[in-house]
């Protein structure tokens, strides 16, 4: 090791120790500094004085911590001298954590943080994480050991429902219940929790395993109502677009969706919606229609129609719609329960928006199939309205 390298490394270590000493002193002048240390004629080097000052300061402290980040970026001489000093300080009670980083020459080109694009699309629904396992864990943490082997966490004693489920002769029934909730949630954690909340209120296996009611549970309806209320609080243009896009999607098959171009054509020739879409807090009077729209009014509204991109439609829908990756760019409801909510007219604002949509001139082949949900999904109500949660309804 050359004298120049050693000299430079010593100066570096001195600056590090001086910084450590400053940080260990709560306020200027508090504690012993390197200049105030007693000078031994035999050890008058700046490095020794800093070391002595640090020893004295550490004696005054109950505990002290030091983090040295990216130590591999130091030269060999600097690392050797610094590690020796830190070893001496560690013996005096200083807790030291040293971290390393991957050298830039070993990283891939993208690690230089240069991103040659303006938009990034990320999938947040990690399919490697099991919603079914989450449901099983929630069931066992609420109702006791049901034989699902979902977690090693301590489980409570079996609840009344837990005992009832455990006594069912068909031991596959519990597994089928878990799978049914998972299917109803459609990969959505919020819907799974709402379904589980309904299940937790039941007392018997018969109620939990009963056939599905033909209406959506009231807590899920309230959940969707709150989301639509957020859409209605948007500025007029976004509010009108969001409600109409959602209403248009319910016209077609749940899985197939409806092509973006079809939605765009339908919305362009539809009139603006009325003030009944406004939140109640900003309506000046009850929204009771007293006149019939004239053809002139419709033409005026139509003249204000503008081009809406796919991104604008998705944004106005506030997460209730998704789009496929095919060239058709189909728009569809983000889950089947919401599709049912829209199609069965649970929400008056969406029902009114759908009444304003004109699908005349649209080729049936463009709609991806006649409306309807996948087999075995959520049942349809005859009335489309929910007045409460039926017994055993999950």
Secondary structure, DSSP 8 states (H G I E B T S, - for coil): --HHHHHHHHHHHHHHHHHHHHHHSSSTT-S--GGGS--BTTB--HHHHHHHHHHHHHHH-S-EEEEE--GGGS-HHHHHHHHHHHHHHHHTTEEEEE-----GGGS-GGGG-----S--------TTS-HHHHHHHHHHHHH---S----SS------HHHHHHHT-S-THHHHHHHHHHHHHHTT-HHHHHHHHHHHHT---HHHHTS---SS--HHHHHHHHHHHHHHHTS-HHHHHHHHHHHHHHTTSBTTT-EEHHHHHHHHHTS----GGGS-GGG-SS-----S---HHHHHHHHHT-----HHHHHHHTTTSEEE-SSTT-EEEESSHHHHHHHHTT-SHHHHHHHHT---TT--GGGGTSSSB--TTS----SS----S--TT--
